[in-house]
Amino acid sequence: MDIEKLKEEIHKADKDLADAFLRRMEAVKGIAEYKKAHGISAEDTIHDQPIVDSDAGFIEDPEIRSYFVPFLKSALKASKTLQNTMMAGQRIAYCGGMDPRDYTVAGNAFPGRTRVAFPNYAKTYQAVVDGECDVCVIPFEKSNSGEIGQVLDMMFAGDLFINKVVTVENDTDTVRYAIMSRVENDTVPAGADNRFMIMFTVKDEPGSLAKAISTLSSYGHNMSIMRSRHMPDLPWNYYFYAEAEGDVTTADGKKMFEDMKKVCQSVKMLGCYEAV
């Protein structure tokens, strides 16, 4: 056995690893940019274990694989560190004048990021629209008082997308928060337990609402929430808000959205997210 040749082989393997690591980290930089634009936390680790489980399969020998798994986890940790460095300037808008929990929820959703307080929901939402902040964390429903109408109206009329929903419970009520950004998140894994939010108005003709509901259900989407709300500037006119199960990032989901356009006066997809 020639020890020098073995050392040279290890050196060549390390060079290959270095090249592969550089390619990996360049891809990670792209992921960090995507996450910042789409309002996703760098600490979102929900997909880490599936990556480890899948990539560990590259090694057939079970004994060697047991050493490869910690190697993969170390690479993921390095990826998170780089993402956090690149996203250090991310600004998170929250409403500082309504519920003290909002500050905590924003911090838990985006650890280590700069939280910026605004006096009301409208200014919190507008800060992201204007680019002053990257993401807003804003409540839209409370168990003891129902939906927050002002926030739903902004969702209906505004330009932001919901990329995640966070539920916070305490002794008095349960609050649901929407994490919103200027760009829609289209990275929800296929086959996951997904939800989506959609708003629409119907045509002024018999059976129009029934057609809209039938279109959603015909694609297998079970609605967990369905509500109507009056349009602030148009008396006796209403828009409808629905939250349903299913993945609308698929071909079928996109076809459903096109079919909704045919039977509705207007349709707006607020976003698709994983149920967590």
Backbone as a ProteinNet text record, in pm:
[ID]
protein_1_A
[PRIMARY]
MDIEKLKEEIHKADKDLADAFLRRMEAVKGIAEYKKAHGISAEDTIHDQPIVDSDAGFIEDPEIRSYFVPFLKSALKASKTLQNTMMAGQRIAYCGGMDPRDYTVAGNAFPGRTRVAFPNYAKTYQAVVDGECDVCVIPFEKSNSGEIGQVLDMMFAGDLFINKVVTVENDTDTVRYAIMSRVENDTVPAGADNRFMIMFTVKDEPGSLAKAISTLSSYGHNMSIMRSRHMPDLPWNYYFYAEAEGDVTTADGKKMFEDMKKVCQSVKMLGCYEAV
[TERTIARY]
84.8	0	88.3	67.2	146.1	70.7	117	49.1	47.9	154.1	159.6	53.6	32.2	-71.6	-210.7	-230.2	-359	-382.2	-277	-288.5	-320.9	-256.7	-281.9	-426.4	-479.9	-618.5	-714.2	-683.4	-765.5	-758.1	-638.7	-621.4	-706.1	-707.4	-789.3	-938	-976.7	-1117.3	-1157	-1066.4	-1094	-1111.1	-1030.4	-1043.9	-1181.7	-1226.4	-1360.1	-1467.7	-1446.8	-1542.9	-1547	-1429.9	-1424.3	-1498.8	-1479.2	-1549.8	-1700.7	-1741.9	-1884.3	-1941.7	-1861.7	-1907.5	-1927.6	-1837.9	-1852.5	-1981	-2009.3	-2132.9	-2255.1	-2244.9	-2357.1	-2384.1	-2278.5	-2296.1	-2340.7	-2303.5	-2355.3	-2506.9	-2553	-2697	-2764.2	-2696.7	-2751	-2769.5	-2675.4	-2689.9	-2818.6	-2847.3	-2971.3	-3093.7	-3085.3	-3196	-3216.6	-3107.4	-3118.4	-3186.7	-3150.3	-3213.3	-3361.5	-3392.9	-3533	-3612.2	-3556.9	-3626.4	-3651.4	-3554.1	-3572.1	-3682.9	-3688.5	-3791.4	-3930	-3936.3	-4064.8	-4111.9	-4039.8	-4084.2	-4071.1	-3964.9	-3941.7	-3822.4	-3833.2	-3724.9	-3608.5	-3486.5	-3368.5	-3367.9	-3438	-3442.8	-3551.6	-3617	-3719.9	-3651.4	-3660.6	-3588.8	-3682.1	-3806.5	-3904.6	-3865.2	-3779	-3740	-3604.2	-3537.8	-3402.8	-3399.6	-3486.7	-3481.9	-3512.4	-3612.3	-3631.7	-3509.1	-3433.3	-3310.8	-3208.1	-3191.2	-3096	-3136.5	-3264.5	-3312.1	-3290.9	-3316.6	-3302.4	-3155.4	-3073.7	-2934.2	-2850.9	-2891.7	-2820	-2828.1	-2931.1	-2947.4	-2843.8	-2765	-2656.5	-2549.3	-2543	-2444.3	-2514.4	-2475.2	-2540	-2491.8	-2365.9	-2309.8	-2366.1	-2444.4	-2507.9	-2408.2	-2292.5	-2194.3	-2137	-2098.1	-2044.6	-2152.8	-2278.6	-2389.7	-2405.5	-2378.5	-2392.7	-2294.8	-2182.5	-2087.6	-2126.2	-2200	-2237.3	-2349.8	-2439.1	-2552	-2504.5	-2411.5	-2361.1	-2293.5	-2229.6	-2166.9	-2272.6	-2386.4	-2495.2	-2552.1	-2570.5	-2625.5	-2531	-2401.4	-2303.2	-2312	-2333.5	-2346.3	-2472.4	-2581	-2704.3	-2684.7	-2610.9	-2583.5	-2503.3	-2403.6	-2324.8	-2413.1	-2507.2	-2599.8	-2683.5	-2734.4	-2815.6	-2733	-2607.7	-2521	-2501.5	-2476.2	-2459.2	-2588.9	-2701.3	-2829.4	-2854.3	-2827.2	-2846.5	-2757.2	-2634.8	-2543.3	-2597	-2645.5	-2695.1	-2826.8	-2905.7	-3037.4	-3038	-2920.8	-2911.2	-2985.3	-2997.6	-3064.1	-3214.6	-3271.1	-3414.3	-3493.6	-3595.6	-3675.2	-3818.2	-3865.2	-3994.7	-4090.1	-4197.3	-4296.5	-4398.3	-4433.8	-4540.6	-4614.2	-4734.1	-4814.1	-4781.3	-4723.4	-4682.1	-4785.5	-4898	-4996.3	-5122.9	-5128.6	-5253.9	-5242.8	-5156.8	-5146	-4998.1	-4956.7	-4813.9	-4757.7	-4845.4	-4798.1	-4737.6	-4778.6	-4732.1	-4579.4	-4519.9	-4373	-4307.3	-4361.4	-4304.5	-4322.3	-4439.7	-4466.7	-4372.8	-4351.2	-4260.1	-4118.3	-4075.9	-3941.6	-3926.3	-4030.2	-4024.1	-4024.6	-4096.8	-4103.7	-3974.5	-3905	-3780.9	-3675.7	-3615.9	-3518.1	-3398.4	-3360.9	-3241.4	-3259.9	-3380	-3403.1	-3449.7	-3442.1	-3483.5	-3635.1	-3697.3	-3841.5	-3872.3	-3965	-3999.7	-4146.6	-4174.2	-4310.8	-4381.7	-4509	-4593.8	-4719.9	-4781.8	-4890.5	-5022.1	-5042.4	-5169	-5148	-5253.6	-5243	-5216.7	-5279.9	-5265.6	-5120.6	-5056.4	-4917.2	-4822.9	-4857.5	-4776.9	-4777.7	-4895.5	-4911.5	-4842	-4863.7	-4810.9	-4658.8	-4597.8	-4451.5	-4388.3	-4455.4	-4403.7	-4435.5	-4554.2	-4591.1	-4490.6	-4452.4	-4360.9	-4214.7	-4183.3	-4045.3	-3966.3	-4033.7	-3964.4	-3924.4	-4008	-3979.5	-3994.2	-3935.9	-3941.1	-4063.7	-4108.6	-4215.7	-4299.7	-4429.9	-4510.1	-4571.8	-4580.7	-4645.6	-4767.8	-4886.5	-5006.5	-5121.7	-5194.4	-5305.9	-5426	-5499.6	-5619.4	-5742.8	-5724.9	-5840.5	-5813.3	-5915.8	-5906	-6025.9	-5999.3	-6105.2	-6217.4	-6187.7	-6291.4	-6364.5	-6318.9	-6385.7	-6399.1	-6347.8	-6362.3	-6254.3	-6282	-6182.3	-6163.8	-6044.6	-6014.9	-6046.4	-6159.2	-6211.5	-6116.1	-6050.4	-5958.9	-5846.4	-5795.3	-5686	-5735	-5852.4	-5907.5	-5931.6	-5978.8	-6001.5	-5871.3	-5763.3	-5633.6	-5586.1	-5608.9	-5573.2	-5648.8	-5776.2	-5859.9	-5816.8	-5786.4	-5755.6	-5606.7	-5520.7	-5376.8	-5302.7	-5169.6	-5082.7	-4995.4	-5008	-4920.1	-4977	-4886.7	-4924	-4898.8	-4984.7	-4964.1	-4874.8	-4763.1	-4670.8	-4664.8	-4726.2	-4730	-4835.4	-4894.2	-4989	-4938.2	-4934.2	-4887.5	-5003.3	-5025.5	-5132.1	-5071.9	-5120.6	-5069.1	-5184.7	-5166.7	-5270.5	-5224.5	-5322.7	-5296.2	-5421.8	-5430.4	-5542.9	-5674	-5668.5	-5791.4	-5840.6	-5749.2	-5793.8	-5683.7	-5717.5	-5623.3	-5619.3	-5499.4	-5483.2	-5409.7	-5458.6	-5392.4	-5325.9	-5197.4	-5117.9	-5083.1	-5086.2	-5040.6	-4902.4	-4811	-4680.3	-4688.5	-4669.9	-4697.2	-4576.2	-4560.4	-4451.2	-4501.7	-4413.4	-4453.5	-4454.8	-4390.4	-4377.2	-4441.4	-4515.6	-4583.1	-4483.8	-4500.8	-4416.5	-4467.3	-4387.9	-4429.7	-4345.1	-4290.6	-4201.8	-4266.3	-4396.6	-4463.2	-4445.9	-4391.2	-4363.3	-4489.6	-4483.1	-4596.7	-4627.5	-4756.3	-4797	-4799.3	-4756.2	-4759.6	-4902.6	-4923.7	-5055.1	-5071.3	-5116.5	-5117.2	-5253.2	-5249.4	-5368.8	-5350.1	-5461	-5452	-5565.6	-5545.3	-5646.7	-5682.2	-5810.4	-5857.8	-5972	-5977.1	-6084.9	-6147.7	-6279	-6345.4	-6476.1	-6519	-6652.2	-6726.8	-6858.1	-6936.9	-7017.9	-7059.1	-7139.4	-7280.9	-7344.1	-7479.3	-7580.5	-7585.3	-7676.2	-7706.6	-7821.1	-7860.9	-7757.5	-7730.1	-7643.2	-7495.3	-7455.2	-7313.2	-7224.9	-7271	-7192.2	-7182.5	-7293.7	-7293.3	-7193.6	-7181.2	-7086.5	-6942.6	-6914.5	-6779	-6743.7	-6836.2	-6811.7	-6798.3	-6882.5	-6878	-6745.1	-6691.7	-6563.3	-6451.8	-6450.6	-6349.5	-6361.9	-6483.8	-6503.6	-6480.3	-6502.7	-6485.2	-6340.1	-6247.6	-6105.9	-6059.4	-6154.5	-6121.3	-6074.5	-6102.8	-6058.2	-6166.5	-6134.9	-6228	-6211.4	-6318.8	-6311.2	-6328.4	-6229.2	-6237.7	-6299.8	-6291.6	-6348.9	-6413	-6532.3	-6599.2	-6680.7	-6643.6	-6712.2	-6735.6	-6832.5	-6855.8	-6830.1	-6792.4	-6770.1	-6808.7	-6874.4	-6918.2	-6797	-6808.9	-6701.2	-6715.3	-6614.5	-6626	-6674.7	-6632.6	-6665.3	-6783.9	-6843.2	-6955.2	-7068.8	-7165.4	-7276.9	-7351.7	-7389.3	-7466.2	-7386.2	-7254.7	-7168.3	-7077.2	-7046.9	-6972.1	-6859.9	-6753.9	-6654.1	-6653.2	-6599.7	-6599	-6454.5	-6433.7	-6301.3	-6310.7	-6221.8	-6222.9	-6082	-6074.3	-5950.3	-5978.1	-5896.3	-5925.8	-5800.2	-5822.2	-5713.3	-5673.4	-5543.8	-5497.9	-5382.2	-5317.8	-5200.7	-5241.2	-5237	-5275.8	-5154.1	-5035	-4917.3	-4902.3	-4987	-4982.1	-5056	-5047.2	-5119.3	-5269.3	-5319.7	-5462.2	-5502.4	-5415.1	-5444.1	-5454	-5364.8	-5368	-5491.2	-5531.5	-5652.4	-5776.3	-5778.9	-5889.4	-5902.1	-5786.8	-5787.7	-5842.3	-5804	-5855.1	-6005.2	-6052.6	-6196	-6272.8	-6211.3	-6274.7	-6293.2	-6196.4	-6206.6	-6326.8	-6361.2	-6471.1	-6607.5	-6619	-6749.5	-6760	-6649.1	-6649.2	-6627.7	-6667.8	-6641.1	-6494.2	-6437.6	-6294.5	-6246.4	-6118.6	-6059.7	-5918.4	-5882.6	-5747.7	-5695.6	-5583.4	-5518.6	-5423.9	-5455.1	-5373.2	-5243.3	-5243.6	-5120.3	-5146.2	-5042.5	-5046.4	-4936.3	-4964	-4866.5	-4886.8	-4786.1	-4793.9	-4867.1	-4952.9	-5022.3	-4926.5	-4886.5	-4794.7	-4852.2
-119.9	0	124.9	211.7	334.5	449.1	485.4	588.9	723	753.7	882.1	889.1	777.1	774.7	792.1	730.5	745	890.3	955.2	1095.7	1182.4	1150	1225.4	1206.5	1085.2	1058.3	1139.4	1148.1	1229	1376.5	1422.5	1561.6	1593.1	1501.3	1520.9	1521.3	1431.1	1426.9	1556.9	1611.9	1738.5	1852.3	1847.6	1948.8	1938.7	1815.3	1796.6	1845.8	1819.1	1865.4	2018.4	2080.9	2227.2	2287	2227.8	2275.7	2258.6	2142.6	2117.3	2211.9	2239.7	2329.6	2470.9	2515.5	2647.5	2654.7	2549.4	2546.9	2549.9	2475.2	2470	2606.7	2673.4	2802.3	2911.8	2900.8	2995.5	2978	2852.7	2826.4	2877.7	2864.1	2912.4	3063.7	3134.6	3279.7	3314.5	3238.3	3260.2	3233.4	3130	3098.9	3212.2	3268.6	3380.2	3500	3529.7	3641.3	3614	3489.2	3451.5	3464.8	3414.7	3421.3	3564.8	3650.5	3790.2	3855.6	3827.8	3887.6	3832.9	3706.1	3640.2	3635.1	3701.1	3706.1	3575	3501.2	3372.3	3385.8	3329.2	3338.3	3248.3	3294.6	3211.5	3092.6	3104.6	2997.8	2895.6	2907.8	2810.6	2678	2583	2455.4	2338.4	2368.3	2261.9	2163.2	2210.6	2123.7	2056.4	2083.9	2032.2	1880	1823	1678.2	1601.6	1644.1	1574.6	1579.9	1690.9	1701	1599.2	1592.2	1495.8	1353.1	1322.3	1186.7	1150	1246.6	1219.2	1206.3	1303.4	1305.4	1194.9	1148.6	1038.5	912.8	904	788	777.7	883.5	877	775.2	746.1	651.7	517.8	414	283.8	209.1	219.9	149.4	210.7	135.7	193.7	245.4	181.1	227.7	362.9	375.3	503	610.5	568.3	664	727.7	650.4	703.1	817.9	820.9	932.5	1047.6	1014.6	1115.7	1205.6	1150.1	1228.5	1348.8	1332.7	1451.4	1551.5	1499.9	1588.1	1675.4	1613.6	1688.3	1793	1753.9	1847.4	1964.8	1938.5	2046	2142.9	2088	2172.6	2259	2201.7	2279	2390.9	2362.7	2465.3	2579.7	2546.4	2650	2731.8	2665.1	2734.6	2835.8	2795.6	2887	3006.5	2981.1	3090.9	3192.9	3144.3	3234.8	3310.2	3240.7	3306.9	3417	3387.6	3488.6	3609.5	3586.8	3697.7	3784.9	3720.2	3795.4	3867	3810.3	3866.4	3951.7	3989	4062.3	4195.6	4254.2	4383.3	4374.4	4254.2	4236.4	4311.1	4387.4	4469	4413.7	4391.6	4329.5	4432.5	4462.2	4558.5	4488.2	4553.4	4502.6	4621.6	4597.5	4704	4716.5	4827.7	4845.9	4913.8	4951.7	5027.9	4953.9	4822.7	4750.5	4638.4	4542	4424.1	4399.1	4395.7	4376.5	4243.9	4147.1	4018.6	4031.4	4134.7	4149.6	4157.9	4226.2	4239.9	4103.5	4022.3	3889.9	3797.4	3800.8	3714.1	3748.2	3875.8	3918.1	3869.3	3876.1	3830.5	3680.1	3607.2	3461.1	3414.8	3487	3448.8	3479.9	3586.4	3627.6	3661.7	3559.4	3583	3664.7	3759.6	3838.6	3948.8	3963.6	4068.2	4197.5	4306.9	4436.1	4448.3	4464.7	4484.2	4633.1	4675.1	4816.6	4833.2	4913.9	4931.9	5044.7	5021.6	5123.6	5138.8	5256.7	5284.6	5214.9	5166.9	5101.3	4999.3	4923.2	4818.3	4874.7	4986.4	5043.9	5083.3	5148.2	5190.4	5070.3	4966.8	4843.8	4778.7	4767.2	4707.3	4792.8	4924.1	5014.1	5020.2	4995.9	4998.6	4895.2	4781.5	4678.2	4713.7	4764.9	4807.6	4909.7	5004.5	5111.9	5069.2	4950.6	4904.4	4949.4	5015.6	5057.7	4936.2	4831.8	4705.7	4591.4	4477.6	4362.3	4275.6	4267.5	4176.8	4245.6	4213	4254.4	4131.5	4136.3	4031.4	4097.3	4057.4	4132.9	4038.6	4063.1	3975.7	3999	3891.7	3908.5	3838.7	3762	3695.9	3665.1	3689.3	3658.4	3573.5	3474.3	3380.4	3444.7	3551.3	3611.5	3727.1	3768.6	3880.9	3863	3752.2	3726.7	3792.6	3804.4	3860.5	4009.7	4058.6	4201.4	4264.7	4329.7	4379.3	4470	4560.4	4654.1	4580.9	4475	4399.8	4323.1	4261	4189.9	4285.4	4405.4	4503.3	4540.5	4552.8	4582.9	4465.7	4343.9	4226.7	4224.7	4260.9	4259.4	4366.2	4485.4	4597.7	4613.7	4554.1	4577.9	4483.1	4492	4419.6	4313.7	4292.1	4196.5	4055.4	3958	3817	3755.1	3662.4	3585.6	3466.3	3455.8	3345.3	3247.7	3286.4	3197	3247.6	3156.4	3192.6	3135.2	3219.7	3180.2	3192.2	3089.2	3089	3098	3193.7	3217.7	3206.3	3124.7	3102.6	3154.3	3202.8	3233.5	3201.1	3249.6	3212.6	3276.9	3383.8	3457.3	3436.6	3417.7	3400.3	3337.9	3314.3	3265	3366.8	3404.3	3504.5	3442.5	3468.4	3421.3	3540.2	3523.6	3628.6	3588	3684.7	3663.3	3724.1	3647.5	3700.3	3733.9	3861.7	3909.2	3980.2	3964	4029.8	4072.3	4139	4190.6	4083.4	3969.1	3863.7	3735.8	3668.5	3545.3	3431.3	3353.1	3236.5	3119.2	3073	2961.7	2837.3	2826.5	2713.5	2613.6	2618.6	2523.3	2383.2	2288.9	2156.1	2083.9	2021.1	1945.4	1830.2	1808	1696.2	1726.2	1844.5	1880.4	1914	1928.7	1965.7	2116.2	2155.4	2295.8	2361.6	2493	2576.4	2692.3	2752.1	2874.7	2967.9	3096.3	3197.6	3265.4	3286.5	3344.9	3441.9	3552.2	3650	3670.6	3691.1	3708.2	3783.8	3843	3900.8	3825.4	3822.5	3744.2	3835	3779	3852.8	3873.6	3979.2	4012	3932.3	3803	3714.2	3594	3527.4	3415.5	3301.9	3249.1	3133.1	3160.6	3287.5	3319.2	3272.2	3288.9	3243.5	3091.4	3026.4	2879.9	2828.5	2898.1	2857.2	2868.8	2977.1	2996.4	2886.2	2858.1	2753.8	2617.7	2593.4	2465.2	2447.3	2556.6	2548.5	2508.2	2569.3	2533	2385.8	2343.4	2205.8	2103.6	2141.6	2045.9	2003.6	2084.6	2049.7	1985.2	1950.6	1879.5	1967	2097.4	2187.9	2201.5	2155.8	2165.4	2300.8	2379.1	2511.8	2503.6	2551.5	2555.7	2685.7	2790.2	2920.8	2978.7	3036.3	3105.5	3219.2	3342.2	3458.2	3564.2	3650.3	3765.4	3893.2	3998.4	4127.3	4238.1	4340.2	4449.9	4527.8	4581.9	4661	4804.7	4859.1	4988.7	5102.4	5103.7	5217	5190.8	5072.2	5037	4978.6	5061.5	5012.3	4898.7	4798.4	4683	4593	4609.3	4520	4446	4320.8	4236.4	4161.9	4134.8	4041	3919.8	3809.3	3684.3	3641.7	3587.4	3542.6	3394.7	3313.3	3169.4	3121.6	3030	2959.9	2811.9	2746.3	2608.7	2523.8	2393.1	2296.3	2266.8	2244.6	2207	2291.7	2243.7	2309.4	2375.9	2508.6	2580.5	2618.9	2568.4	2594.3	2489.2	2386.3	2280.9	2323.5	2240.2	2268	2271.6	2177	2175.9	2300.3	2343.4	2462.8	2585.9	2595.9	2710.8	2705.6	2584.7	2570.6	2608.3	2570.3	2609.5	2760.1	2828.2	2974.1	3035.4	2979	3028.9	3005.2	2889.6	2861	2953.7	2990.9	3086.3	3221.9	3260.8	3387.4	3389	3272.3	3263.6	3283	3241.7	3247.9	3363.1	3432.4	3542.8	3676	3780.1	3913.7	3950.2	3912.4	3932.8	3825.1	3787.7	3685	3728.1	3707.1	3739	3624.2	3567.2	3462.6	3530.3	3518.7	3582.6	3508.6	3375.8	3301.1	3158	3076	2935.9	2912.5	2831.2	2810.2	2672.7	2624.5	2497.8	2511.8	2416	2416.3	2363.5	2450.5	2411.9	2447.9
0	0	0	-98.1	-112.1	-45.1	73.9	151.5	79.4	6.2	-65	-174.8	-243	-347.3	-286.6	-171.2	-103.6	-60.5	-11.5	26.7	-94.5	-208.4	-330.5	-375.8	-359.2	-395.6	-308.1	-179.5	-89.5	-128.6	-164.6	-205.8	-329.8	-426.3	-546.9	-512.6	-422.2	-380.2	-311.1	-228.7	-160.7	-261.2	-369.3	-474	-540.3	-565.9	-623.2	-527.4	-397.7	-297.8	-293	-302.7	-300.4	-418.9	-536.3	-654.9	-639.3	-586.9	-566	-460.2	-355.9	-249.9	-304.1	-391.5	-452.8	-535.2	-612.2	-690.8	-598.6	-490.2	-396.6	-334.5	-291.7	-224.4	-320.1	-447.9	-546.8	-560	-557.4	-561.9	-435.1	-321.4	-194.8	-198.3	-262	-275.5	-350	-454.1	-528.9	-443.6	-359.3	-268.9	-169.4	-117.9	-23.3	-88.3	-211.6	-282.9	-305.2	-339	-360.2	-230.7	-120.8	6.7	49.9	27.8	68.4	-12.1	-141.7	-227.4	-198.6	-157.2	-139.6	5.2	93.6	232	306.5	281	346.7	440	558.5	655.5	615.5	640.5	618	712	824.3	924	893.9	780	741.2	711.1	805.2	793.2	763.5	724.6	707.2	597.3	503.5	392.4	413.1	524.9	545	555.3	637.5	656.9	528.5	448.6	319.8	229.3	233.6	153.6	201.8	334.3	391.2	355.3	371.3	342.7	195.9	107.4	-35.7	-76.4	-35.6	-79.5	-14.5	103.1	167.4	82.1	0.1	-87.1	-196.6	-216.2	-314.9	-273.1	-143.7	-91.2	-64.6	-136.8	-121.1	3.1	34.1	149.5	278.8	357.7	477	580.6	592.3	690.8	649.1	522.1	473.2	475	447	447.9	585.9	691.1	827	854	780.2	791.2	698.7	592.3	493.2	545.9	627.3	679.4	761.5	857.7	928.9	835.4	730.2	631.2	563.3	525.8	462.8	558.7	683.6	781.9	804.7	800	814.4	695.9	575.7	456.8	465.7	517.6	534.3	636.1	743	843.4	782.6	699.5	631.9	537.9	472.5	381.8	458.6	575.4	656.1	702.5	736.8	781.3	669.4	548.1	434.3	405.2	409.3	384.7	486.6	612.9	717.3	695.1	650.5	623	509.8	403.3	287.7	317.7	410.6	438.8	565.2	612.9	739.5	734	617.3	605.3	585.8	593	572.8	680.6	637.3	728.9	735.4	857.1	879.1	939.4	869.4	918.5	1007.3	1117	1203	1262.9	1310.6	1368.7	1516.4	1553.4	1691.7	1779	1720	1797.9	1830.2	1805.8	1824.1	1927.3	1903.4	1989.6	2017.3	2144.3	2176.4	2126.8	2097.2	2045.8	1906	1832.3	1694.3	1686.9	1783.1	1787.7	1803.1	1892.5	1918.7	1798.9	1738.7	1623.4	1507.9	1482.7	1375.7	1403.5	1529.3	1564.9	1554.2	1593.5	1583	1436.9	1353.2	1212.3	1138.8	1180.9	1114.2	1219.3	1279.8	1387.3	1339.2	1421	1391.9	1290.3	1236.5	1137.3	1204.9	1131.4	1184.1	1179.3	1295.5	1302.9	1305.7	1219.2	1208.3	1244.9	1347.6	1395.3	1319.6	1290.2	1229.5	1313.2	1310.9	1406	1377.2	1254.4	1221.7	1109.8	1080.4	980.4	840.7	808.7	674.3	646.7	743	724.3	725.2	801.8	803.5	666	608.5	475.3	369.3	375.9	273.5	275.8	390.9	400.6	309.3	290.8	200.7	56.2	32	-104	-156.3	-71.2	-110.8	-112.1	-60.5	-58.3	62.2	157.4	279.3	362.4	357.5	425.1	325.1	357.4	267.5	290.6	415.5	455.2	561.5	565.2	679.4	744.6	876.8	955	1017.7	971.7	1005.6	1038.9	1148.7	1184.9	1093.2	1064.5	981.7	1039.3	1147.1	1207.2	1353.6	1438.4	1581.1	1621.1	1704.9	1741.2	1820	1896.6	1979.9	1913.8	1795	1727.1	1576.4	1523.2	1379.9	1296.6	1167.2	1076.9	1102.1	1070.3	1082.4	947.2	939.8	811.8	737.8	809.7	744.7	672.9	736.6	675.6	552.8	562.7	447.6	330.8	360.1	253.7	183.9	261	200.7	115	162.5	83.6	-48.6	-43	-162.5	-263.1	-213.6	-303.1	-330.7	-246	-255.5	-345.9	-338	-431.1	-366	-235.6	-168.5	-172.5	-153.9	-154.7	-17.3	19.6	143.1	111	182.1	160.2	277.1	388.9	504.1	600.9	676.4	781.1	912.8	1014.9	1147.7	1246.1	1324.3	1424.8	1564	1641.8	1777	1875.7	1978.3	2078.9	2215	2291.8	2432.4	2512.3	2635.2	2722.3	2680.1	2604.1	2572.4	2429.5	2335.2	2196.9	2111.4	1986.3	1887	1773.2	1732.1	1626.3	1509.5	1390	1268.1	1200	1170.5	1107.1	963.9	874.5	737.3	721.2	663.2	625.5	478.2	445.7	310.5	250.2	118.6	46.7	-90.4	-164.3	-295.7	-403.5	-377.7	-478.5	-426	-511.7	-471.8	-455.7	-350.8	-326.4	-409	-504.7	-589.6	-564.2	-442.9	-411.1	-316.1	-300.2	-211.3	-268.3	-192.1	-245.5	-291.3	-406	-457.2	-363.5	-341.1	-257.9	-110.1	-71.6	70.2	111.2	241.5	293.2	275	157.3	120.1	140.5	153.5	159.5	62.3	23.2	-55.4	-17.6	-43.5	-17.4	-148.3	-167.6	-291.6	-260.7	-332.3	-319.2	-456.1	-458.4	-588.3	-573.5	-682	-692.2	-801.3	-791.1	-885.8	-977.3	-1086.4	-1183.3	-1129.7	-1174.3	-1130.1	-1212.1	-1183.7	-1254.2	-1166.4	-1187.2	-1102.4	-1103.8	-986.8	-975.9	-987.8	-990.5	-1012.7	-897.4	-772.7	-658.5	-657.2	-689.9	-693.6	-797.1	-910.1	-1013.9	-963.7	-890.8	-838.6	-738.2	-646.8	-546.7	-613.2	-713.8	-785.2	-857.8	-911.1	-981.7	-885.9	-767.8	-667.9	-627.7	-599.6	-552.5	-662.6	-789.2	-898.8	-915.6	-863.6	-868.5	-737.7	-651.8	-528.9	-415	-421.2	-315.5	-208.9	-89.1	22.7	90.4	95.1	155.1	306	379.6	525.5	573.3	489.9	523.5	398.6	415.2	304.8	365.4	332.9	389.9	283.5	310.9	224.9	304.4	233.8	299	201.4	255.3	168.5	117.8	-1.6	-60.1	-10.9	56.3	123.4	34.1	-90	-177.5	-269.9	-259.8	-347.4	-263.9	-223.1	-142	-212	-132.7	-179.7	-274.8	-271.8	-347	-248.6	-280.4	-188.3	-260.9	-186.7	-236.8	-144.5	-195.1	-120.6	-95.7	22.7	65.3	98.5	41.5	68	98.6	192.9	220.5	198.3	118.8	78.7	81.2	85.6	83.1	-60.7	-81.4	-214.2	-262.3	-367.3	-424.9	-555.9	-559.8	-681.5	-765.6	-729.5	-812.6	-922.3	-919.8	-1020.4	-1146.2	-1251.4	-1376.5	-1350.9	-1269.4	-1237.1	-1158.4	-1066.4	-988.9	-1076.9	-1173.1	-1264.2	-1354.4	-1393.9	-1476.4	-1395.6	-1267.8	-1181.6	-1174.2	-1160.7	-1152.9	-1282.2	-1396.1	-1524.1	-1536.4	-1487.7	-1491.2	-1397.1	-1284.2	-1193.3	-1261.4	-1341.9	-1414.7	-1508.8	-1561.5	-1657.6	-1591.4	-1464.7	-1398.9	-1298.9	-1271.4	-1175.7	-1246.5	-1179.8	-1233.7	-1215.7	-1100.7	-1076.3	-980.2	-994.4	-908.6	-871.4	-745.1	-699.8	-614.3	-654	-574.2	-475.7	-346.7	-245.3	-219.4	-239.6	-219.5	-177	-193.5	-155.2	-52.3	48.1	154.2	215.5	284.4	354.3	485.9	515.9	644.6	750.5	844.4	950.6	1085.9
[MASK]
++++++++++++++++++++++++++++++++++++++++++++++++++++++++++++++++++++++++++++++++++++++++++++++++++++++++++++++++++++++++++++++++++++++++++++++++++++++++++++++++++++++++++++++++++++++++++++++++++++++++++++++++++++++++++++++++++++++++++++++++++++++++++++++++++++++++++++++++++++

